[in-house]
Amino acid sequence: MKKIILLFTIIVVLFTTTTAQQTNTNILKVLAIGNSFSEDGIENYLYDLAKAANKQIIIGNMYIGGAPVKRHVDNAQSNKKAYAYRKINLEGQKKNTKGVSLEEALKDEDWDFISLQQASPLSGQYDVIMQSLPQLVEYVKKLAPQAKLVYHQTWAYQQDSKHKGFANYDKSQTKMYNGIVDATKKIDKSKVFTFVVPAGTAIQNARTSSVGDTYTRDGYHLELNYGRFTAACTWYEKLFGLDVRKNPWKPEKVTDVQAKIAKEAAHKAVKKPFKVSKVKL
C-alpha cells in the first residue's frame, strides 16, 4: 500500500512539474534595446493583440531617447545604469524603472527574443550601423545565449518632416526608405538575426492607402493610434507567426477602416519585408 501511495505521489509531482514547464514555455518574452521607436513599436498595442489571440507575452523595452547602436555598446562596456526599463507583465501592467543597466535587463528574464535597432537618422546607413552592431550582438549573446536576436526595421520620416537627420537622405522619404531597406536586407542576409521585423515597410505600405502620409505625429514618431497600431500588428505577426488580419482586436480610437489598413499593411510587409506593397483601402 505504501508503495502505491509513493508511486502516486511521484506521478502527481511529475505531472505538476511538466504542466508548469509547458505553461512557462507558452509565455513569449521579448526585450527591445532601443529608443522611442521601439516604444512606438511594442509598448502600446502588442500586448492587446496577443491577449486577443489567447497568447501570453512579457514585453520589455530598454529605453533611451534617440539612442544609436554605438551608445548601447558604450553603455554595455561600462555597465552604465542609463536606461528606463519599461516592462509589461502578463497582466498587461506596465512598470517603468529608471537607472537600469543592460546587464540587469538581459538577466531579468529568460528572453525568447531580443530586438536591436539603429537610431532613426542613421537607420539607412549600413556602414555606420555595422561599426557598432557586431559588438552589441556579441554582448547580448554572451549575457542571454538562449535568446533569438531580431532586428527592428524602423520607418522613414514623413515627407514634410523637419527632423535634422532627414538631411542624411536629402529630405526624401523614398531615399530614406530605400536606405533602410538596403541596410536591413544586408543585415538579414548575414543570418546573425533570426528575422527582421519590417515595421518600416508596414508603415510605407500603409502610406499608399487612403490614409496617406499621415503616419507620424511630428514627422518621425508614429501617430499615437493607427500609426503605432500598424507597427504593433507587424510585431505580432512576426513574433507569433499568425495572420494579424484574423485578429479581431483594435484600439478604441482607431476606426474600422484604419484598423483594416494597419493589419493589411503589416501582413503584406511580413510577406515582402523589403518592398512596398500597395494597400487599396
N, C-alpha and C positions, 0 to 999 in steps of 0.2 A: 504493500500500500504506500509506504514511504517513497519507494522508487517511482511509483506512478505520479505521486504529488510532485516530486522533484522534477520529473520529466515534463510535467505540465507547466511547472514554473519556468523552466528553461525555454519551452516553446513560446510562452507568453512574453518573456523578456526579449527573445529573438524577434518575435513579430513586432513588438513595440519599437525596438531599435530600427528594424528595417523600414517600418512605416515612417518613423521620424526622418530617416535618411532620404526616403523618397519625397517627403514633404519639403525638406530643405532643398533638394535638388530642383524642385519645381519653382523655386524663387529665383528670378533673374536679377542679378545685381550689376548695375552699370555705373561707372565713375568717369566723369569728364575732367580732364585737366585743361582748363580753358580760360574763358573770359565772358564778356557779356553776350557773345554769340552762342556759347554753349548754354548760357542762361536762357536765351531765346529758344534754343532748340529742345532742351529736355526738362526744364524746371516747371513748366506750366501745365501742358495737356497730355504729356506722355503717360503719366500715371493713370489718368482718367480713361484713356483709350485702352490701356492694359486691363484695368478693372472691368470695363465693359465686356472684355473678352474672357473674363474669369482668369486672368493671368496675374500672378503676384510679382511685384517688382520693387526693388530698392534703388533709388536714384541718388547719386552723389555728384556734386559739381564743385571742383576746386577753382574758386573764382578770384581773379584779379582783373580789373577793368583794363582792356586793351593789351593784355599781356601777350607778347610774342613767344615763340618756342625758346628763343635764347634766354629769356627771363626765367622761364621754368627750369631750364638747365642750370642757370646760376643759382636759383633757389634750392635746387636739388643738391648741388655740390656743397652749398653752405648750410644745408638743412635749416633754411630760414623759415620761421613761422610767419609767413607772409600772406596767407590765404584766408578768405572767408569760405568755410566749408559748409556748403548748403546741402543738407541731406533730407530726402523724403523717405519716410519709413513705410512699412507695409500697410499702415492705416491711412497713408496719404498726408500725414502731418509733416510739415517742413520745419527743420531746425537749422538756424544759422549760427555757426560757431566761428568766431574770429580768432586770428593768431594761430593757425594750424599749419603744420609743415606737410610737404608731400609724403614724407615717410609715414607720418601718423595716419594720413588718409588712406594710403595704399595698404596699410596693415589693419585698418579698421574693419574691413570685411574681406571675405574671400571673393573678390570681384570676378564676375564672369567675363565682363568686357570693360576695357579701359580705353577711352577715346582721347586722342591727341588732335591738335589743330594749330593752325598758324593765325596770328593776328590779321585782321581784315586787310590793312594796307599792303601786306606782304603775301597775302593768300594766293596770289597768282604768280609768284616769283619763286620758281622751283629751286634755283641755285641758292637763294637766301634761306629757304626752308631747310635745305639739306646741309647747311653749315652747322645746324644745331640739332636737327631731328634725330640723327643716329645716336647722339649722346643721351637724349631723353628716352629713346626706345630702350637703350641698354640699361639705364637706371630703373625704368619701370619693370623690365623683365627680371631684373635682379631681385627687386622687392616683392613683386607679385607674379611669380613664374607661372601660376595657374591661369592667369587671365589671358584672354584673347585681345590683341590690340586692334582697334578700329580707328579709321581716320575720318574726321568730320570735315566734309567738303562744305565750306560756307558759301555765301551768296555774294553776287556782285551788287554794287551800290545802285540806288535808284538813279535814273539818268540825270535828274536835276540835283543830285547830292552836292553838298558844299564841303564834304569831308576833305581835308588836306591830302589824305592818302590817295584820293581819286586821281591826282596828278600823275601818279605812277602808271596810270593806264590812259593818259591823255584825256581824262574825263569822259571816257567812253565805257558805257555799261557792257557793250558787246566785247570790247577788248579785254575788259576785266574778267568777264565770264569765261572767255576763251583761255585766258591765262590760268584761271582757277582749274578749268577742265584739263588743260595740258599738265599742270603740276600734279593734280590728283590722279590722273591716268598713269603717270610715271610712278607715283608712289604705290598705286595699286599693283602695277606690274612687278614691283620689287618683291612682292609676296611676303613682305615683313608684316603687313597688316592683314587680318582675316577678311576684312572688307572695308569699303568706303561707304559712308552714309551720305548719299547725294542730296543733301538739303539744298545746296546751291542750284542744282539742276531742277529740283522741285519748284523752287521759287521762280526760276526762269521760265519753267513750263507754265506756271500759274499766271505769269505776266502776259502770256499770249491769250488769256481768257478775256471775258467781258469786264473783269475787274481792272485789268490793265496794270500799269506800272505804279501801283499804289501799295506795295507790299512792305514798305518800311514806314516808321513813324517819324523819322528825322533824316531820311536819306540813306541810312545804313542799318540801324537796328530795326528788327522786324515789327510790323504793325502788331499791336498787342493781342488782337483776337484772331482774325483769319490768317494773318501773317505767321504768327507763332504756331497756329494750328497746322498750317501746311508743313512746317518743319517737323513738328511732333508726329504727324502722320508718316513722314519718311522714316523717322527713327523707329516708330512702331513696326512698320512693315519689315525693315531690315533686321531688327532685333528678334522678332518673333517668327518671321517668315510667313506672316499671314496677310492676306489681301485686305488692306485697310478700307477698301470700298465696301466690304461686307461688315464693317464695324459700325453699329448704329449711332455711336456717341458723337456729339458735337458740343462745343461751348455754347452757353446760353445766348451770348451776344453775336454769334455767328449765324447768318441766315442759312437756309437750306441750300440755296444756290452756292453760296460761298463755301460751305462745307463740302458739297459735291465737287467743286473745283479743287479744293485743297486735297481731297482724297484721290481724285483723278490725277492731279499733278504729281503727287507723291508716288502713286503706283507706277506711273509712266517713267518717273525718274529712277525708280528701283530697276525697272526693266531695261532702261537705257540711261545709265548714270552720266554719260559724257556727251550727251547730245540733247538738244532742245526738242521736245515733243509738244505739238500744239494741243491745247485744251479748248475744244469747241463748245464752250458753255458760257 
